[in-house]
Amino acid sequence: MNTALWIIQILLSIIMLAVGYMKTFYPVTKLNKFSWTTHSSKGFIRFVGISELLIGIGLILPQLTGVCPVLTPYAALSLCMVMVLAIVEHIRYNEAKQIWTNVFIIFLSAFVALGRFAY
């Protein structure tokens, strides 16, 4: 079980770090391929990116170092909340086909949260 949790945590962390890096450091004009960015302020886009970076770090670092490992399941729960908000945005912009990725990430992060709270 621990191995499965680590594999999923690493996968989710890579995803969140990559997407968070992009939203935090790329020019906003390069992010226009995402429909929600055309209707959002630069500050909000950066806030979302920094939040995703922190979630990506929180999924791995506390558990890896043993320093306050209870933060890992909370990072996973935070990821669930971010994905629920992403689903709302996809529905808002008529992108219902894209919510399945978010649903899949919700299931994976919920598995990590439950697994780490139980461990």
C-alpha positions as CSV (number, residue, x, y, z in Angstrom):
1,M,0.0,0.0,0.0
2,N,2.8,2.4,0.9
3,T,4.5,1.8,-2.5
4,A,1.2,2.6,-4.3
5,L,0.8,5.7,-2.3
6,W,4.3,6.9,-3.1
7,I,3.9,6.2,-6.9
8,I,0.6,8.2,-6.9
9,Q,2.1,11.0,-4.8
10,I,5.1,11.3,-7.2
11,L,2.8,11.3,-10.3
12,L,0.5,13.9,-8.8
13,S,3.4,16.0,-7.6
14,I,5.0,16.0,-11.1
15,I,1.7,17.1,-12.6
16,M,1.2,19.9,-10.1
17,L,4.7,21.2,-10.2
18,A,4.7,21.3,-14.0
19,V,1.3,23.0,-14.3
20,G,2.1,25.3,-11.3
21,Y,5.5,26.3,-12.8
22,M,3.8,27.1,-16.1
23,K,1.1,29.3,-14.5
24,T,3.6,31.0,-12.2
25,F,6.5,31.8,-14.6
26,Y,5.2,31.7,-18.2
27,P,4.0,35.0,-19.7
28,V,0.3,35.3,-19.5
29,T,0.1,35.6,-23.3
30,K,1.4,32.1,-23.6
31,L,-1.3,30.8,-21.3
32,N,-4.1,32.0,-23.5
33,K,-4.6,28.5,-24.8
34,F,-6.5,27.9,-21.6
35,S,-9.8,29.6,-21.9
36,W,-10.1,30.6,-18.3
37,T,-6.9,32.6,-18.4
38,T,-8.4,35.1,-20.9
39,H,-11.0,36.0,-18.3
40,S,-8.7,36.1,-15.3
41,S,-6.2,38.7,-14.0
42,K,-2.5,38.1,-14.1
43,G,-2.5,38.1,-10.3
44,F,-5.1,35.4,-10.0
45,I,-3.3,33.2,-12.6
46,R,-0.1,33.6,-10.6
47,F,-1.9,32.8,-7.3
48,V,-3.3,29.6,-8.8
49,G,0.2,28.7,-10.1
50,I,1.8,29.3,-6.7
51,S,-0.9,27.3,-5.0
52,E,-0.3,24.4,-7.3
53,L,3.4,24.5,-6.7
54,L,2.9,24.4,-3.0
55,I,0.5,21.4,-3.4
56,G,3.1,19.6,-5.5
57,I,5.8,20.2,-2.8
58,G,3.4,19.2,0.0
59,L,2.5,15.9,-1.6
60,I,6.1,14.7,-1.4
61,L,8.4,16.7,1.0
62,P,6.7,16.3,4.4
63,Q,6.3,12.5,3.9
64,L,9.8,12.1,2.5
65,T,11.6,14.1,5.2
66,G,9.4,12.9,8.1
67,V,9.0,16.6,9.1
68,C,5.3,17.1,9.8
69,P,4.1,14.2,7.5
70,V,0.5,15.0,8.4
71,L,0.7,17.8,5.8
72,T,0.8,15.3,3.0
73,P,-2.8,14.2,3.2
74,Y,-3.8,17.8,3.7
75,A,-2.0,18.7,0.4
76,A,-3.9,15.9,-1.2
77,L,-7.2,17.3,0.1
78,S,-6.2,20.7,-1.2
79,L,-5.6,19.2,-4.6
80,C,-9.1,17.7,-4.5
81,M,-10.5,21.2,-3.8
82,V,-8.5,22.7,-6.6
83,M,-9.8,20.1,-9.0
84,V,-13.4,20.6,-8.0
85,L,-12.9,24.3,-8.8
86,A,-11.3,23.4,-12.1
87,I,-14.4,21.3,-12.9
88,V,-16.6,24.3,-12.2
89,E,-14.5,26.4,-14.6
90,H,-14.6,23.8,-17.3
91,I,-18.4,23.6,-17.0
92,R,-18.6,27.4,-17.0
93,Y,-16.6,27.6,-20.3
94,N,-18.5,24.7,-22.0
95,E,-15.5,22.4,-21.7
96,A,-17.3,19.4,-20.3
97,K,-15.1,16.9,-22.1
98,Q,-12.1,18.1,-20.2
99,I,-13.5,17.4,-16.7
100,W,-12.5,13.7,-16.8
101,T,-8.9,14.5,-16.2
102,N,-9.9,16.5,-13.1
103,V,-12.2,13.7,-11.9
104,F,-9.3,11.2,-12.2
105,I,-7.0,13.5,-10.3
106,I,-9.6,13.9,-7.6
107,F,-9.8,10.1,-7.2
108,L,-6.0,9.7,-7.0
109,S,-5.6,12.5,-4.5
110,A,-8.5,11.3,-2.4
111,F,-6.8,7.9,-2.4
112,V,-3.5,9.5,-1.2
113,A,-5.4,11.5,1.5
114,L,-7.2,8.5,2.9
115,G,-4.2,6.3,2.7
116,R,-1.9,8.8,4.4
117,F,-4.4,9.6,7.1
118,A,-4.8,5.9,7.8
119,Y,-1.1,5.2,7.8
